[in-house]
Amino acid sequence: MIKLENIGKIYYGKKVETHALSGVNLEIERGESVAVTGTSGSGKTTLLNILGAMVHPTSGAYFYNGTDVTKLGKKKFHQFRKEHISFVFQHFELMDNYSVYENVEMPLLARGIKKRKEKVEKYLELTGISGLAGKKPNCLSGGEKQRCAIARALVADTDLILADEPTGALDSRTTDSILKVFEEIHSMGRTVVLITHDQNVASRCGRILHIEDGKLVE
C-alpha cells in the first residue's frame, strides 16, 4: 500500500539547514498496525506528515498504491490527502464553537456528502461518545476529546489513519480505552500508523519502527 524510497526532508532556516529525515525506506502493507517511536526531534512527526501528504519530502519517492505522490501537482496532492488519509492530531484540533456531533460531521461536509447522520452516529457509538453529541469540546475530558478526534478521523472512511501521540496526555486507564478503539479500527481493515514515545503503547501495534536522527530502524 505504502512504499517510501530514500525519503529525505530538509528544513531551511536563514542560517541553518535541519535534516529531519535522511534516506528513509519503508513499506507498509494494507491493514497493518504500525507504531513509530523515537525521542523528541528524531523525525517522527515529519515522517507522519509526509505519509499524510501534509508536506512534500525534499528528496526520494512516496508511492501509495503504485502512485508516486511526490509527483502530484498541488491540487491533486490535496485531493489525494482528502480521499485517502485521516489524521488524529496530538492536541485534538477540535472546533470549540461546534458540538461533538458537528466536529465529527465536518469531514463529510467538506466532501459535500449529503447523507451524514447515519455515518456520524455510527462513529460516535463506536468511540463511545454518543451521549456527548450535543456538548462542546470545552466540556469534555481529555479522553473524551480524543475519542471525538478519532470519530472525526474515521467518519470519512479513508484507507489510512495517522495518529500523532494519541495517548500522550492521557492517564493509563484512558490510554487503554483509547488503544482499544484503535484496535477496533484495525480489526475493520484500516491501516493505522501512530506515533508514540510510550513503548507500552507501541507494543499494542503489529509492528514497531524506531527513528534516530532522521534514520528509520525496524
C-alpha positions in Angstrom: 0.0 0.0 0.0 2.8 2.4 1.0 6.4 2.5 -0.2 8.9 5.1 0.7 12.2 5.2 -1.3 15.2 7.1 0.1 13.0 9.8 1.6 14.8 12.9 2.9 13.4 16.1 4.4 15.4 19.3 5.0 14.0 22.4 6.6 15.8 25.5 5.5 16.3 28.3 8.0 18.1 31.6 7.5 21.4 30.3 8.6 20.8 26.6 9.4 19.6 23.5 7.5 17.8 20.9 9.6 17.9 17.4 8.2 14.8 16.0 9.7 14.8 12.7 7.7 17.6 11.1 5.7 17.4 8.0 3.5 14.2 6.6 4.8 13.0 3.4 3.2 9.7 1.8 4.3 6.9 -0.4 3.2 3.5 -0.7 4.9 1.0 -3.3 3.8 -2.7 -2.6 3.7 -4.4 -3.4 7.0 -1.2 -3.2 9.1 -1.0 -1.5 12.5 2.4 0.3 12.9 3.9 2.3 15.7 6.7 4.8 15.2 8.9 5.6 18.2 11.8 7.9 18.9 12.9 10.8 21.0 11.7 14.4 20.6 13.2 15.8 17.4 14.1 12.5 15.9 11.9 13.0 12.8 8.7 11.1 13.9 6.2 13.9 13.2 8.0 14.8 9.9 7.6 11.2 8.8 3.9 11.2 9.7 3.4 14.5 7.8 5.0 13.0 4.7 2.8 9.9 4.9 -0.2 12.1 5.4 0.7 14.3 2.4 0.9 17.4 4.7 4.4 18.2 3.4 6.5 17.2 0.4 9.8 15.4 1.0 12.9 17.2 -0.2 14.1 14.0 -1.9 13.0 10.5 -2.6 9.7 9.0 -3.7 6.4 8.1 -1.9 4.3 5.5 -3.6 0.7 5.0 -2.5 -1.0 2.0 -4.2 1.5 2.5 -7.0 1.1 6.2 -7.5 4.1 8.5 -6.8 2.5 11.0 -4.5 5.6 13.3 -4.7 4.9 13.9 -8.4 1.3 15.1 -7.9 0.5 18.8 -8.6 -0.7 20.9 -5.7 -4.4 20.3 -6.5 -4.1 16.6 -6.9 -1.8 16.4 -3.9 -4.5 18.0 -1.8 -7.2 15.8 -3.3 -5.2 12.7 -2.6 -4.9 13.6 1.1 -8.6 14.3 1.3 -9.6 11.0 -0.3 -7.2 8.6 1.3 -5.9 9.8 4.7 -7.3 10.9 8.0 -5.4 12.4 11.0 -5.8 12.2 14.7 -3.9 15.2 15.9 -1.9 15.3 19.1 -3.8 18.3 20.5 -7.2 17.1 19.1 -7.7 20.3 16.9 -11.4 20.4 17.7 -13.6 23.4 16.9 -14.6 24.9 20.3 -17.7 26.6 19.0 -19.0 23.4 17.4 -20.7 20.5 19.3 -19.2 17.0 19.3 -21.6 16.0 16.6 -20.7 19.0 14.4 -17.0 18.3 14.9 -17.3 14.7 13.7 -19.6 15.8 10.8 -17.1 18.3 9.4 -15.1 15.9 7.1 -18.4 14.9 5.5 -19.5 18.5 5.0 -16.1 19.2 3.4 -16.6 16.3 0.9 -20.2 17.5 0.1 -21.8 14.3 1.4 -25.5 14.8 1.9 -26.5 11.7 3.9 -24.4 12.3 7.0 -26.5 11.4 10.1 -26.1 7.7 10.0 -22.3 7.8 9.5 -21.8 10.3 12.3 -23.9 8.3 14.7 -22.1 5.1 13.7 -18.7 6.5 14.8 -20.0 8.4 17.8 -21.2 5.0 19.0 -18.0 3.2 18.0 -15.9 5.6 20.0 -18.3 5.6 23.0 -19.4 9.2 22.9 -23.0 9.1 21.6 -24.2 10.6 24.8 -21.9 13.6 24.4 -23.1 14.6 20.9 -24.5 17.9 21.9 -21.7 19.0 24.2 -18.9 21.5 23.3 -15.2 20.4 23.5 -14.6 22.6 26.5 -17.0 20.5 28.5 -15.1 17.3 27.7 -12.3 15.4 29.4 -9.0 14.7 27.6 -10.1 11.2 26.8 -13.5 12.3 25.5 -11.8 14.9 23.3 -9.5 12.2 21.9 -12.5 10.0 21.2 -14.2 12.9 19.4 -11.0 13.4 17.3 -10.8 9.7 16.5 -14.5 9.7 15.4 -13.9 12.7 13.2 -10.9 10.9 11.6 -13.0 7.7 11.0 -16.1 9.2 9.6 -14.7 9.8 6.1 -13.9 6.0 5.7 -10.4 6.7 4.4 -7.9 3.8 3.9 -5.2 5.2 6.2 -5.5 6.6 9.7 -2.5 8.5 11.1 -2.3 9.4 14.8 0.3 11.7 16.4 0.8 10.8 20.1 -2.9 9.9 20.5 -2.4 8.9 24.2 0.4 11.4 25.1 -1.6 13.5 27.7 -3.9 10.7 29.0 -3.8 8.6 32.2 -3.2 4.9 31.9 -6.8 3.8 32.2 -7.9 6.3 29.5 -4.9 5.3 27.4 -6.1 1.7 27.5 -9.6 2.6 26.4 -8.3 4.7 23.5 -6.0 1.9 22.3 -8.9 -0.5 22.3 -10.7 1.9 19.9 -7.6 1.9 17.6 -7.6 -1.9 17.8 -11.2 -1.9 16.8 -10.3 0.4 13.8 -7.5 -2.0 12.8 -9.9 -5.0 13.0 -12.1 -3.2 10.5 -9.3 -3.5 7.9 -8.0 0.1 8.2 -4.3 0.7 8.0 -3.1 2.5 11.2 0.2 4.3 11.8 0.7 6.0 15.2 3.5 8.0 16.7 4.3 7.4 20.4 7.1 7.8 22.9 5.5 5.1 25.1 6.8 1.5 24.5 3.7 0.1 26.2 1.5 1.8 23.6 3.8 0.7 20.7 3.7 -2.9 21.9 -0.1 -2.9 21.2 0.7 -2.5 17.4 1.6 -5.2 15.0 5.0 -3.6 14.1 7.3 -1.1 15.7 9.6 1.3 13.9 12.2 3.5 15.6 13.7 6.8 14.3 17.0 8.1 15.4 18.5 11.3 14.0 16.2 11.1 11.0 17.0 7.5 10.1 14.5 4.7 10.4 15.3 1.4 12.1 12.9 -1.6 12.2 
